[in-house]
């Protein structure tokens, strides 16, 4: 018996092949791996591509007919606001999305994840000459802390 490919076949048919009984089941025919028609593969790929395009077109048509996508985005931006990873707003957005998906009949599972969360500390700067002139500054998000003693360095004008 030639080597038969049975990946992706219905479970009953796979068991039949494994038992050495390659009977036709549910309209599926075993084809020796080395004889798999290339034309069949090409037709399958074209059909899958057309199906994906049809699905995308259906989604686009539905969204143009309703305002659900816009309403969802509007709620997130207007009612929850910025959702920086690890923030209270990010957690609120997850809770809201979970509840909303459940209302829509979509099965939802939330998983616990570890998310880095940067907290802005106190920021200050001053020129040590010119009467200790204060400088307005802000730290970049995720930057490391300045040592407790501070830093004294030359000013670089940009």
N, CA, C and O atoms as a GROMACS GRO file, in nm:
protein
  632
    1UNK      N    1   0.085  -0.118   0.000
    1UNK     CA    2   0.000   0.000   0.000
    1UNK      C    3   0.089   0.123   0.000
    1UNK      O    4   0.180   0.130   0.082
    2UNK      N    5   0.067   0.222  -0.089
    2UNK     CA    6   0.151   0.343  -0.091
    2UNK      C    7   0.128   0.427   0.033
    2UNK      O    8   0.026   0.412   0.101
    3UNK      N    9   0.223   0.516   0.063
    3UNK     CA   10   0.207   0.608   0.176
    3UNK      C   11   0.090   0.701   0.147
    3UNK      O   12   0.082   0.760   0.039
    4UNK      N   13  -0.001   0.712   0.244
    4UNK     CA   14  -0.118   0.796   0.226
    4UNK      C   15  -0.110   0.915   0.321
    4UNK      O   16  -0.067   0.902   0.436
    5UNK      N   17  -0.150   1.028   0.271
    5UNK     CA   18  -0.155   1.149   0.355
    5UNK      C   19  -0.292   1.156   0.417
    5UNK      O   20  -0.393   1.154   0.346
    6UNK      N   21  -0.298   1.164   0.552
    6UNK     CA   22  -0.429   1.169   0.614
    6UNK      C   23  -0.443   1.289   0.706
    6UNK      O   24  -0.539   1.295   0.784
    7UNK      N   25  -0.353   1.385   0.700
    7UNK     CA   26  -0.366   1.506   0.782
    7UNK      C   27  -0.484   1.588   0.734
    7UNK      O   28  -0.502   1.609   0.614
    8UNK      N   29  -0.566   1.635   0.828
    8UNK     CA   30  -0.678   1.720   0.794
    8UNK      C   31  -0.803   1.644   0.753
    8UNK      O   32  -0.905   1.705   0.722
    9UNK      N   33  -0.796   1.510   0.751
    9UNK     CA   34  -0.914   1.433   0.716
    9UNK      C   35  -1.003   1.417   0.839
    9UNK      O   36  -0.956   1.432   0.952
   10UNK      N   37  -1.131   1.387   0.817
   10UNK     CA   38  -1.219   1.364   0.931
   10UNK      C   39  -1.164   1.251   1.018
   10UNK      O   40  -1.103   1.159   0.964
   11UNK      N   41  -1.184   1.255   1.151
   11UNK     CA   42  -1.127   1.155   1.242
   11UNK      C   43  -1.162   1.012   1.205
   11UNK      O   44  -1.075   0.925   1.212
   12UNK      N   45  -1.287   0.985   1.164
   12UNK     CA   46  -1.327   0.850   1.128
   12UNK      C   47  -1.243   0.800   1.012
   12UNK      O   48  -1.195   0.687   1.014
   13UNK      N   49  -1.225   0.883   0.912
   13UNK     CA   50  -1.150   0.844   0.794
   13UNK      C   51  -1.003   0.822   0.827
   13UNK      O   52  -0.941   0.730   0.774
   14UNK      N   53  -0.947   0.905   0.915
   14UNK     CA   54  -0.808   0.886   0.956
   14UNK      C   55  -0.791   0.753   1.027
   14UNK      O   56  -0.691   0.684   1.007
   15UNK      N   57  -0.890   0.716   1.110
   15UNK     CA   58  -0.882   0.586   1.179
   15UNK      C   59  -0.892   0.472   1.079
   15UNK      O   60  -0.824   0.371   1.093
   16UNK      N   61  -0.976   0.488   0.976
   16UNK     CA   62  -0.989   0.384   0.875
   16UNK      C   63  -0.856   0.364   0.802
   16UNK      O   64  -0.815   0.251   0.776
   17UNK      N   65  -0.790   0.475   0.769
   17UNK     CA   66  -0.661   0.464   0.702
   17UNK      C   67  -0.559   0.396   0.791
   17UNK      O   68  -0.484   0.309   0.745
   18UNK      N   69  -0.556   0.435   0.919
   18UNK     CA   70  -0.461   0.376   1.012
   18UNK      C   71  -0.486   0.226   1.028
   18UNK      O   72  -0.392   0.150   1.049
   19UNK      N   73  -0.613   0.184   1.018
   19UNK     CA   74  -0.646   0.042   1.032
   19UNK      C   75  -0.627  -0.034   0.902
   19UNK      O   76  -0.654  -0.154   0.895
   20UNK      N   77  -0.581   0.035   0.798
   20UNK     CA   78  -0.558  -0.031   0.670
   20UNK      C   79  -0.685  -0.049   0.589
   20UNK      O   80  -0.687  -0.130   0.496
   21UNK      N   81  -0.791   0.024   0.622
   21UNK     CA   82  -0.918   0.015   0.550
   21UNK      C   83  -0.947   0.150   0.485
   21UNK      O   84  -1.034   0.223   0.533
   22UNK      N   85  -0.878   0.186   0.378
   22UNK     CA   86  -0.901   0.316   0.317
   22UNK      C   87  -1.031   0.322   0.239
   22UNK      O   88  -1.030   0.326   0.116
   23UNK      N   89  -1.144   0.320   0.312
   23UNK     CA   90  -1.275   0.329   0.247
   23UNK      C   91  -1.313   0.476   0.232
   23UNK      O   92  -1.269   0.562   0.309
   24UNK      N   93  -1.394   0.502   0.134
   24UNK     CA   94  -1.437   0.639   0.114
   24UNK      C   95  -1.538   0.675   0.222
   24UNK      O   96  -1.635   0.602   0.244
   25UNK      N   97  -1.515   0.790   0.290
   25UNK     CA   98  -1.606   0.833   0.396
   25UNK      C   99  -1.631   0.982   0.380
   25UNK      O  100  -1.537   1.059   0.358
   26UNK      N  101  -1.755   1.023   0.391
   26UNK     CA  102  -1.794   1.165   0.385
   26UNK      C  103  -1.741   1.233   0.260
   26UNK      O  104  -1.704   1.350   0.265
   27UNK      N  105  -1.737   1.162   0.149
   27UNK     CA  106  -1.697   1.222   0.023
   27UNK      C  107  -1.549   1.252   0.013
   27UNK      O  108  -1.508   1.330  -0.073
   28UNK      N  109  -1.466   1.192   0.098
   28UNK     CA  110  -1.322   1.216   0.095
   28UNK      C  111  -1.255   1.094   0.035
   28UNK      O  112  -1.290   0.982   0.071
   29UNK      N  113  -1.161   1.113  -0.054
   29UNK     CA  114  -1.093   1.004  -0.120
   29UNK      C  115  -0.945   1.012  -0.087
   29UNK      O  116  -0.885   1.118  -0.100
   30UNK      N  117  -0.886   0.901  -0.046
   30UNK     CA  118  -0.743   0.898  -0.017
   30UNK      C  119  -0.667   0.903  -0.149
   30UNK      O  120  -0.698   0.830  -0.242
   31UNK      N  121  -0.568   0.989  -0.156
   31UNK     CA  122  -0.486   1.001  -0.275
   31UNK      C  123  -0.342   0.978  -0.230
   31UNK      O  124  -0.297   1.041  -0.135
   32UNK      N  125  -0.271   0.889  -0.296
   32UNK     CA  126  -0.131   0.870  -0.256
   32UNK      C  127  -0.059   1.003  -0.257
   32UNK      O  128  -0.078   1.085  -0.347
   33UNK      N  129   0.026   1.024  -0.157
   33UNK     CA  130   0.095   1.153  -0.140
   33UNK      C  131   0.170   1.194  -0.266
   33UNK      O  132   0.165   1.310  -0.306
   34UNK      N  133   0.238   1.100  -0.328
   34UNK     CA  134   0.317   1.135  -0.446
   34UNK      C  135   0.230   1.161  -0.569
   34UNK      O  136   0.281   1.207  -0.672
   35UNK      N  137   0.099   1.132  -0.560
   35UNK     CA  138   0.010   1.154  -0.674
   35UNK      C  139  -0.089   1.266  -0.649
   35UNK      O  140  -0.181   1.283  -0.729
   36UNK      N  141  -0.074   1.343  -0.542
   36UNK     CA  142  -0.168   1.451  -0.514
   36UNK      C  143  -0.169   1.546  -0.633
   36UNK      O  144  -0.065   1.602  -0.667
   37UNK      N  145  -0.283   1.565  -0.695
   37UNK     CA  146  -0.289   1.649  -0.815
   37UNK      C  147  -0.255   1.794  -0.782
   37UNK      O  148  -0.314   1.854  -0.692
   38UNK      N  149  -0.162   1.848  -0.855
   38UNK     CA  150  -0.123   1.988  -0.834
   38UNK      C  151  -0.236   2.081  -0.871
   38UNK      O  152  -0.249   2.189  -0.813
   39UNK      N  153  -0.317   2.042  -0.968
   39UNK     CA  154  -0.430   2.125  -1.008
   39UNK      C  155  -0.529   2.138  -0.893
   39UNK      O  156  -0.587   2.245  -0.871
   40UNK      N  157  -0.548   2.027  -0.818
   40UNK     CA  158  -0.638   2.032  -0.702
   40UNK      C  159  -0.588   2.133  -0.600
   40UNK      O  160  -0.666   2.211  -0.546
   41UNK      N  161  -0.458   2.133  -0.574
   41UNK     CA  162  -0.400   2.227  -0.478
   41UNK      C  163  -0.419   2.371  -0.526
   41UNK      O  164  -0.451   2.459  -0.446
   42UNK      N  165  -0.398   2.394  -0.654
   42UNK     CA  166  -0.413   2.529  -0.708
   42UNK      C  167  -0.558   2.576  -0.694
   42UNK      O  168  -0.584   2.690  -0.657
   43UNK      N  169  -0.654   2.488  -0.725
   43UNK     CA  170  -0.795   2.524  -0.714
   43UNK      C  171  -0.831   2.551  -0.568
   43UNK      O  172  -0.904   2.646  -0.539
   44UNK      N  173  -0.779   2.470  -0.477
   44UNK     CA  174  -0.807   2.489  -0.334
   44UNK      C  175  -0.754   2.624  -0.288
   44UNK      O  176  -0.822   2.695  -0.214
   45UNK      N  177  -0.633   2.660  -0.330
   45UNK     CA  178  -0.576   2.789  -0.290
   45UNK      C  179  -0.657   2.906  -0.345
   45UNK      O  180  -0.680   3.004  -0.275
   46UNK      N  181  -0.700   2.897  -0.470
   46UNK     CA  182  -0.780   3.003  -0.530
   46UNK      C  183  -0.914   3.014  -0.457
   46UNK      O  184  -0.962   3.124  -0.431
   47UNK      N  185  -0.974   2.900  -0.423
   47UNK     CA  186  -1.102   2.901  -0.353
   47UNK      C  187  -1.088   2.964  -0.215
   47UNK      O  188  -1.173   3.042  -0.173
   48UNK      N  189  -0.980   2.928  -0.144
   48UNK     CA  190  -0.958   2.986  -0.012
   48UNK      C  191  -0.937   3.136  -0.022
   48UNK      O  192  -0.988   3.212   0.060
   49UNK      N  193  -0.863   3.180  -0.123
   49UNK     CA  194  -0.838   3.323  -0.142
   49UNK      C  195  -0.968   3.397  -0.172
   49UNK      O  196  -0.992   3.504  -0.117
   50UNK      N  197  -1.051   3.340  -0.258
   50UNK     CA  198  -1.179   3.403  -0.291
   50UNK      C  199  -1.270   3.407  -0.169
   50UNK      O  200  -1.340   3.506  -0.147
   51UNK      N  201  -1.268   3.301  -0.090
   51UNK     CA  202  -1.349   3.296   0.031
   51UNK      C  203  -1.305   3.403   0.130
   51UNK      O  204  -1.389   3.471   0.190
   52UNK      N  205  -1.174   3.420   0.147
   52UNK     CA  206  -1.122   3.522   0.238
   52UNK      C  207  -1.162   3.661   0.190
   52UNK      O  208  -1.199   3.746   0.271
   53UNK      N  209  -1.156   3.684   0.060
   53UNK     CA  210  -1.194   3.814   0.006
   53UNK      C  211  -1.342   3.839   0.027
   53UNK      O  212  -1.382   3.950   0.062
   54UNK      N  213  -1.425   3.737   0.006
   54UNK     CA  214  -1.568   3.750   0.027
   54UNK      C  215  -1.597   3.783   0.173
   54UNK      O  216  -1.680   3.869   0.202
   55UNK      N  217  -1.528   3.715   0.265
   55UNK     CA  218  -1.547   3.743   0.407
   55UNK      C  219  -1.509   3.887   0.438
   55UNK      O  220  -1.583   3.956   0.508
   56UNK      N  221  -1.396   3.933   0.387
   56UNK     CA  222  -1.353   4.071   0.410
   56UNK      C  223  -1.454   4.169   0.352
   56UNK      O  224  -1.488   4.269   0.416
   57UNK      N  225  -1.503   4.141   0.233
   57UNK     CA  226  -1.602   4.228   0.170
   57UNK      C  227  -1.730   4.232   0.253
   57UNK      O  228  -1.791   4.338   0.268
   58UNK      N  229  -1.772   4.116   0.307
   58UNK     CA  230  -1.892   4.112   0.390
   58UNK      C  231  -1.876   4.197   0.516
   58UNK      O  232  -1.968   4.268   0.556
   59UNK      N  233  -1.759   4.190   0.578
   59UNK     CA  234  -1.732   4.269   0.699
   59UNK      C  235  -1.737   4.418   0.665
   59UNK      O  236  -1.797   4.497   0.739
   60UNK      N  237  -1.674   4.456   0.556
   60UNK     CA  238  -1.673   4.598   0.515
   60UNK      C  239  -1.814   4.647   0.488
   60UNK      O  240  -1.852   4.756   0.532
   61UNK      N  241  -1.895   4.568   0.414
   61UNK     CA  242  -2.033   4.608   0.385
   61UNK      C  243  -2.113   4.626   0.514
   61UNK      O  244  -2.187   4.723   0.528
   62UNK      N  245  -2.097   4.531   0.607
   62UNK     CA  246  -2.172   4.539   0.733
   62UNK      C  247  -2.132   4.664   0.812
   62UNK      O  248  -2.218   4.732   0.868
   63UNK      N  249  -2.004   4.695   0.815
   63UNK     CA  250  -1.959   4.811   0.892
   63UNK      C  251  -2.001   4.943   0.828
   63UNK      O  252  -2.025   5.041   0.898
   64UNK      N  253  -2.010   4.946   0.694
   64UNK     CA  254  -2.060   5.067   0.629
   64UNK      C  255  -2.209   5.085   0.654
   64UNK      O  256  -2.260   5.198   0.652
   65UNK      N  257  -2.280   4.974   0.679
   65UNK     CA  258  -2.424   4.980   0.702
   65UNK      C  259  -2.458   5.015   0.847
   65UNK      O  260  -2.571   5.055   0.875
   66UNK      N  261  -2.364   5.002   0.939
   66UNK     CA  262  -2.390   5.030   1.080
   66UNK      C  263  -2.282   5.125   1.133
   66UNK      O  264  -2.186   5.158   1.063
   67UNK      N  265  -2.298   5.166   1.257
   67UNK     CA  266  -2.197   5.252   1.321
   67UNK      C  267  -2.130   5.180   1.437
   67UNK      O  268  -2.066   5.244   1.520
   68UNK      N  269  -2.143   5.048   1.444
   68UNK     CA  270  -2.091   4.974   1.558
   68UNK      C  271  -1.940   4.992   1.577
   68UNK      O  272  -1.895   5.014   1.689
   69UNK      N  273  -1.863   4.984   1.470
   69UNK     CA  274  -1.718   5.000   1.484
   69UNK      C  275  -1.684   5.140   1.537
   69UNK      O  276  -1.601   5.154   1.627
   70UNK      N  277  -1.749   5.242   1.481
   70UNK     CA  278  -1.725   5.379   1.527
   70UNK      C  279  -1.771   5.398   1.672
   70UNK      O  280  -1.702   5.462   1.751
   71UNK      N  281  -1.887   5.342   1.706
   71UNK     CA  282  -1.938   5.353   1.843
   71UNK      C  283  -1.844   5.288   1.943
   71UNK      O  284  -1.823   5.340   2.053
   72UNK      N  285  -1.787   5.174   1.905
   72UNK     CA  286  -1.693   5.104   1.993
   72UNK      C  287  -1.569   5.189   2.015
   72UNK      O  288  -1.526   5.208   2.129
   73UNK      N  289  -1.512   5.241   1.908
   73UNK     CA  290  -1.393   5.326   1.918
   73UNK      C  291  -1.424   5.452   1.997
   73UNK      O  292  -1.344   5.495   2.080
   74UNK      N  293  -1.540   5.511   1.972
   74UNK     CA  294  -1.580   5.633   2.041
   74UNK      C  295  -1.590   5.608   2.192
   74UNK      O  296  -1.544   5.691   2.271
   75UNK      N  297  -1.649   5.496   2.231
   75UNK     CA  298  -1.662   5.467   2.374
   75UNK      C  299  -1.524   5.452   2.438
   75UNK      O  300  -1.497   5.509   2.544
   76UNK      N  301  -1.437   5.376   2.373
   76UNK     CA  302  -1.303   5.356   2.430
   76UNK      C  303  -1.227   5.488   2.446
   76UNK      O  304  -1.165   5.511   2.550
   77UNK      N  305  -1.232   5.573   2.346
   77UNK     CA  306  -1.155   5.697   2.352
   77UNK      C  307  -1.220   5.803   2.440
   77UNK      O  308  -1.150   5.874   2.512
   78UNK      N  309  -1.352   5.815   2.435
   78UNK     CA  310  -1.421   5.921   2.510
   78UNK      C  311  -1.447   5.885   2.656
   78UNK      O  312  -1.436   5.971   2.744
   79UNK      N  313  -1.480   5.760   2.683
   79UNK     CA  314  -1.519   5.721   2.820
   79UNK      C  315  -1.405   5.659   2.900
   79UNK      O  316  -1.398   5.677   3.021
   80UNK      N  317  -1.316   5.587   2.834
   80UNK     CA  318  -1.206   5.523   2.906
   80UNK      C  319  -1.078   5.603   2.891
   80UNK      O  320  -1.002   5.618   2.986
   81UNK      N  321  -1.054   5.655   2.774
   81UNK     CA  322  -0.938   5.741   2.753
   81UNK      C  323  -0.810   5.666   2.722
   81UNK      O  324  -0.814   5.551   2.678
   82UNK      N  325  -0.695   5.731   2.746
   82UNK     CA  326  -0.566   5.670   2.713
   82UNK      C  327  -0.549   5.538   2.789
   82UNK      O  328  -0.589   5.526   2.905
   83UNK      N  329  -0.488   5.439   2.722
   83UNK     CA  330  -0.477   5.306   2.781
   83UNK      C  331  -0.332   5.259   2.783
   83UNK      O  332  -0.299   5.158   2.721
   84UNK      N  333  -0.248   5.331   2.852
   84UNK     CA  334  -0.107   5.293   2.865
   84UNK      C  335  -0.098   5.157   2.933
   84UNK      O  336  -0.169   5.133   3.031
   85UNK      N  337  -0.013   5.069   2.884
   85UNK     CA  338   0.002   4.935   2.941
   85UNK      C  339   0.022   4.942   3.091
   85UNK      O  340   0.104   5.019   3.140
   86UNK      N  341  -0.053   4.861   3.164
   86UNK     CA  342  -0.041   4.855   3.308
   86UNK      C  343  -0.120   4.961   3.383
   86UNK      O  344  -0.121   4.961   3.506
   87UNK      N  345  -0.186   5.052   3.312
   87UNK     CA  346  -0.260   5.161   3.378
   87UNK      C  347  -0.400   5.116   3.418
   87UNK      O  348  -0.449   5.012   3.374
   88UNK      N  349  -0.463   5.197   3.503
   88UNK     CA  350  -0.601   5.169   3.544
   88UNK      C  351  -0.694   5.175   3.422
   88UNK      O  352  -0.790   5.099   3.414
   89UNK      N  353  -0.666   5.266   3.329
   89UNK     CA  354  -0.751   5.276   3.209
   89UNK      C  355  -0.738   5.151   3.122
   89UNK      O  356  -0.836   5.108   3.061
   90UNK      N  357  -0.618   5.094   3.114
   90UNK     CA  358  -0.600   4.971   3.036
   90UNK      C  359  -0.682   4.858   3.098
   90UNK      O  360  -0.746   4.781   3.026
   91UNK      N  361  -0.682   4.848   3.230
   91UNK     CA  362  -0.761   4.746   3.298
   91UNK      C  363  -0.910   4.771   3.277
   91UNK      O  364  -0.987   4.676   3.257
   92UNK      N  365  -0.952   4.897   3.281
   92UNK     CA  366  -1.093   4.931   3.258
   92UNK      C  367  -1.134   4.894   3.116
   92UNK      O  368  -1.245   4.846   3.094
   93UNK      N  369  -1.046   4.915   3.019
   93UNK     CA  370  -1.075   4.881   2.880
   93UNK      C  371  -1.091   4.730   2.864
   93UNK      O  372  -1.178   4.685   2.789
   94UNK      N  373  -1.009   4.652   2.933
   94UNK     CA  374  -1.020   4.506   2.926
   94UNK      C  375  -1.154   4.462   2.985
   94UNK      O  376  -1.223   4.377   2.927
   95UNK      N  377  -1.191   4.518   3.100
   95UNK     CA  378  -1.320   4.483   3.161
   95UNK      C  379  -1.435   4.519   3.068
   95UNK      O  380  -1.527   4.440   3.048
   96UNK      N  381  -1.430   4.640   3.010
   96UNK     CA  382  -1.536   4.684   2.920
   96UNK      C  383  -1.543   4.593   2.797
   96UNK      O  384  -1.652   4.551   2.758
   97UNK      N  385  -1.429   4.563   2.736
   97UNK     CA  386  -1.428   4.479   2.616
   97UNK      C  387  -1.481   4.339   2.648
   97UNK      O  388  -1.556   4.282   2.568
   98UNK      N  389  -1.442   4.284   2.762
   98UNK     CA  390  -1.491   4.152   2.803
   98UNK      C  391  -1.643   4.153   2.816
   98UNK      O  392  -1.710   4.065   2.763
   99UNK      N  393  -1.697   4.251   2.888
   99UNK     CA  394  -1.842   4.261   2.906
   99UNK      C  395  -1.914   4.280   2.773
   99UNK      O  396  -2.018   4.220   2.747
  100UNK      N  397  -1.857   4.366   2.688
  100UNK     CA  398  -1.920   4.395   2.558
  100UNK      C  399  -1.920   4.271   2.470
  100UNK      O  400  -2.022   4.240   2.408
  101UNK      N  401  -1.808   4.199   2.463
  101UNK     CA  402  -1.803   4.077   2.381
  101UNK      C  403  -1.905   3.975   2.431
  101UNK      O  404  -1.970   3.909   2.350
  102UNK      N  405  -1.919   3.962   2.563
  102UNK     CA  406  -2.016   3.867   2.618
  102UNK      C  407  -2.158   3.908   2.577
  102UNK      O  408  -2.240   3.822   2.544
  103UNK      N  409  -2.188   4.039   2.581
  103UNK     CA  410  -2.321   4.087   2.537
  103UNK      C  411  -2.345   4.054   2.390
  103UNK      O  412  -2.458   4.027   2.350
  104UNK      N  413  -2.239   4.056   2.310
  104UNK     CA  414  -2.249   4.026   2.167
  104UNK      C  415  -2.252   3.876   2.140
  104UNK      O  416  -2.267   3.834   2.026
  105UNK      N  417  -2.237   3.794   2.245
  105UNK     CA  418  -2.240   3.649   2.228
  105UNK      C  419  -2.106   3.590   2.188
  105UNK      O  420  -2.099   3.478   2.137
  106UNK      N  421  -1.998   3.665   2.210
  106UNK     CA  422  -1.863   3.616   2.177
  106UNK      C  423  -1.801   3.558   2.303
  106UNK      O  424  -1.799   3.624   2.407
  107UNK      N  425  -1.750   3.435   2.293
  107UNK     CA  426  -1.686   3.372   2.408
  107UNK      C  427  -1.555   3.444   2.439
  107UNK      O  428  -1.473   3.466   2.350
  108UNK      N  429  -1.537   3.480   2.564
  108UNK     CA  430  -1.420   3.559   2.604
  108UNK      C  431  -1.348   3.489   2.719
  108UNK      O  432  -1.412   3.439   2.812
  109UNK      N  433  -1.216   3.486   2.712
  109UNK     CA  434  -1.134   3.435   2.821
  109UNK      C  435  -1.025   3.537   2.847
  109UNK      O  436  -0.948   3.570   2.757
  110UNK      N  437  -1.017   3.587   2.969
  110UNK     CA  438  -0.910   3.679   3.006
  110UNK      C  439  -0.799   3.599   3.073
  110UNK      O  440  -0.825   3.511   3.155
  111UNK      N  441  -0.675   3.630   3.037
  111UNK     CA  442  -0.561   3.562   3.096
  111UNK      C  443  -0.479   3.664   3.174
  111UNK      O  444  -0.466   3.779   3.133
  112UNK      N  445  -0.424   3.619   3.286
  112UNK     CA  446  -0.341   3.706   3.368
  112UNK      C  447  -0.206   3.721   3.297
  112UNK      O  448  -0.144   3.623   3.258
  113UNK      N  449  -0.161   3.844   3.282
  113UNK     CA  450  -0.032   3.872   3.219
  113UNK      C  451   0.046   3.971   3.304
  113UNK      O  452  -0.011   4.050   3.379
  114UNK      N  453   0.177   3.966   3.291
  114UNK     CA  454   0.263   4.062   3.360
  114UNK      C  455   0.294   4.174   3.261
  114UNK      O  456   0.345   4.149   3.152
  115UNK      N  457   0.262   4.297   3.299
  115UNK     CA  458   0.284   4.412   3.211
  115UNK      C  459   0.372   4.512   3.285
  115UNK      O  460   0.340   4.554   3.396
  116UNK      N  461   0.485   4.550   3.223
  116UNK     CA  462   0.569   4.652   3.288
  116UNK      C  463   0.492   4.783   3.300
  116UNK      O  464   0.418   4.821   3.209
  117UNK      N  465   0.509   4.850   3.412
  117UNK     CA  466   0.437   4.976   3.434
  117UNK      C  467   0.537   5.078   3.487
  117UNK      O  468   0.591   5.063   3.596
  118UNK      N  469   0.560   5.183   3.410
  118UNK     CA  470   0.653   5.289   3.447
  118UNK      C  471   0.577   5.400   3.517
  118UNK      O  472   0.471   5.442   3.470
  119UNK      N  473   0.630   5.446   3.629
  119UNK     CA  474   0.566   5.555   3.703
  119UNK      C  475   0.660   5.675   3.700
  119UNK      O  476   0.777   5.665   3.737
  120UNK      N  477   0.608   5.789   3.656
  120UNK     CA  478   0.688   5.911   3.651
  120UNK      C  479   0.715   5.960   3.793
  120UNK      O  480   0.623   5.975   3.873
  121UNK      N  481   0.839   5.982   3.823
  121UNK     CA  482   0.876   6.033   3.955
  121UNK      C  483   0.881   6.186   3.955
  121UNK      O  484   0.837   6.249   3.859
  122UNK      N  485   0.935   6.244   4.062
  122UNK     CA  486   0.949   6.390   4.069
  122UNK      C  487   1.058   6.433   3.971
  122UNK      O  488   1.162   6.368   3.960
  123UNK      N  489   1.034   6.541   3.900
  123UNK     CA  490   1.128   6.589   3.800
  123UNK      C  491   1.164   6.734   3.832
  123UNK      O  492   1.075   6.818   3.852
  124UNK      N  493   1.291   6.762   3.838
  124UNK     CA  494   1.333   6.901   3.858
  124UNK      C  495   1.474   6.916   3.805
  124UNK      O  496   1.550   6.820   3.795
  125UNK      N  497   1.506   7.036   3.772
  125UNK     CA  498   1.640   7.069   3.725
  125UNK      C  499   1.668   7.216   3.754
  125UNK      O  500   1.576   7.297   3.764
  126UNK      N  501   1.798   7.249   3.767
  126UNK     CA  502   1.836   7.390   3.789
  126UNK      C  503   1.977   7.410   3.737
  126UNK      O  504   2.058   7.317   3.733
  127UNK      N  505   2.003   7.532   3.698
  127UNK     CA  506   2.139   7.570   3.658
  127UNK      C  507   2.214   7.606   3.787
  127UNK      O  508   2.167   7.687   3.866
  128UNK      N  509   2.330   7.545   3.807
  128UNK     CA  510   2.404   7.572   3.931
  128UNK      C  511   2.476   7.706   3.926
  128UNK      O  512   2.528   7.752   4.028
  129UNK      N  513   2.479   7.769   3.812
  129UNK     CA  514   2.525   7.907   3.803
  129UNK      C  515   2.402   7.993   3.780
  129UNK      O  516   2.290   7.941   3.781
  130UNK      N  517   2.418   8.119   3.761
  130UNK     CA  518   2.305   8.208   3.734
  130UNK      C  519   2.199   8.200   3.844
  130UNK      O  520   2.080   8.194   3.814
  131UNK      N  521   2.238   8.200   3.967
  131UNK     CA  522   2.147   8.205   4.080
  131UNK      C  523   2.054   8.085   4.090
  131UNK      O  524   1.937   8.098   4.124
  132UNK      N  525   2.106   7.969   4.060
  132UNK     CA  526   2.029   7.843   4.069
  132UNK      C  527   1.895   7.851   3.995
  132UNK      O  528   1.790   7.818   4.050
  133UNK      N  529   1.900   7.895   3.871
  133UNK     CA  530   1.780   7.911   3.789
  133UNK      C  531   1.713   7.775   3.767
  133UNK      O  532   1.778   7.679   3.726
  134UNK      N  533   1.582   7.768   3.794
  134UNK     CA  534   1.505   7.645   3.775
  134UNK      C  535   1.484   7.619   3.625
  134UNK      O  536   1.467   7.712   3.547
  135UNK      N  537   1.484   7.493   3.587
  135UNK     CA  538   1.461   7.453   3.448
  135UNK      C  539   1.337   7.365   3.445
  135UNK      O  540   1.322   7.274   3.527
  136UNK      N  541   1.248   7.392   3.350
  136UNK     CA  542   1.130   7.308   3.331
  136UNK      C  543   1.172   7.190   3.243
  136UNK      O  544   1.230   7.210   3.136
  137UNK      N  545   1.143   7.069   3.289
  137UNK     CA  546   1.181   6.950   3.211
  137UNK      C  547   1.082   6.839   3.234
  137UNK      O  548   0.997   6.845   3.323
  138UNK      N  549   1.094   6.737   3.152
  138UNK     CA  550   1.012   6.617   3.170
  138UNK      C  551   1.096   6.497   3.129
  138UNK      O  552   1.176   6.505   3.036
  139UNK      N  553   1.077   6.386   3.198
  139UNK     CA  554   1.150   6.263   3.167
  139UNK      C  555   1.079   6.187   3.056
  139UNK      O  556   0.958   6.196   3.041
  140UNK      N  557   1.155   6.112   2.980
  140UNK     CA  558   1.096   6.026   2.878
  140UNK      C  559   1.037   5.903   2.946
  140UNK      O  560   1.097   5.850   3.039
  141UNK      N  561   0.922   5.857   2.900
  141UNK     CA  562   0.860   5.738   2.957
  141UNK      C  563   0.954   5.618   2.948
  141UNK      O  564   1.016   5.593   2.845
  142UNK      N  565   0.962   5.545   3.058
  142UNK     CA  566   1.046   5.425   3.061
  142UNK      C  567   1.192   5.453   3.091
  142UNK      O  568   1.274   5.361   3.092
  143UNK      N  569   1.227   5.580   3.115
  143UNK     CA  570   1.368   5.613   3.141
  143UNK      C  571   1.408   5.572   3.283
  143UNK      O  572   1.323   5.559   3.371
  144UNK      N  573   1.537   5.552   3.302
  144UNK     CA  574   1.586   5.511   3.434
  144UNK      C  575   1.591   5.631   3.527
  144UNK      O  576   1.595   5.746   3.482
  145UNK      N  577   1.592   5.603   3.656
  145UNK     CA  578   1.594   5.710   3.756
  145UNK      C  579   1.733   5.773   3.765
  145UNK      O  580   1.834   5.709   3.737
  146UNK      N  581   1.735   5.899   3.804
  146UNK     CA  582   1.860   5.969   3.832
  146UNK      C  583   1.909   5.925   3.970
  146UNK      O  584   1.827   5.902   4.059
  147UNK      N  585   2.039   5.912   3.989
  147UNK     CA  586   2.088   5.876   4.122
  147UNK      C  587   2.039   5.976   4.228
  147UNK      O  588   2.012   6.092   4.196
  148UNK      N  589   2.029   5.932   4.353
  148UNK     CA  590   1.975   6.015   4.461
  148UNK      C  591   2.053   6.146   4.476
  148UNK      O  592   1.994   6.248   4.512
  149UNK      N  593   2.183   6.146   4.450
  149UNK     CA  594   2.265   6.267   4.463
  149UNK      C  595   2.241   6.364   4.348
  149UNK      O  596   2.280   6.481   4.355
  150UNK      N  597   2.177   6.317   4.242
  150UNK     CA  598   2.156   6.400   4.124
  150UNK      C  599   2.275   6.391   4.029
  150UNK      O  600   2.366   6.312   4.050
  151UNK      N  601   2.273   6.470   3.925
  151UNK     CA  602   2.378   6.472   3.825
  151UNK      C  603   2.417   6.617   3.801
  151UNK      O  604   2.330   6.702   3.788
  152UNK      N  605   2.546   6.645   3.795
  152UNK     CA  606   2.594   6.776   3.756
  152UNK      C  607   2.672   6.756   3.626
  152UNK      O  608   2.766   6.677   3.619
  153UNK      N  609   2.632   6.830   3.524
  153UNK     CA  610   2.695   6.814   3.392
  153UNK      C  611   2.683   6.945   3.317
  153UNK      O  612   2.609   7.035   3.356
  154UNK      N  613   2.757   6.954   3.207
  154UNK     CA  614   2.749   7.072   3.122
  154UNK      C  615   2.618   7.071   3.045
  154UNK      O  616   2.563   6.965   3.014
  155UNK      N  617   2.569   7.189   3.016
  155UNK     CA  618   2.445   7.202   2.939
  155UNK      C  619   2.480   7.191   2.792
  155UNK      O  620   2.577   7.252   2.745
  156UNK      N  621   2.401   7.113   2.718
  156UNK     CA  622   2.417   7.100   2.573
  156UNK      C  623   2.300   7.171   2.509
  156UNK      O  624   2.185   7.130   2.524
  157UNK      N  625   2.330   7.277   2.436
  157UNK     CA  626   2.223   7.352   2.371
  157UNK      C  627   2.188   7.285   2.240
  157UNK      O  628   2.275   7.252   2.160
  158UNK      N  629   2.058   7.264   2.220
  158UNK     CA  630   2.012   7.195   2.098
  158UNK      C  631   1.935   7.292   2.012
  158UNK      O  632   1.888   7.255   1.905
   0.00000   0.00000   0.00000
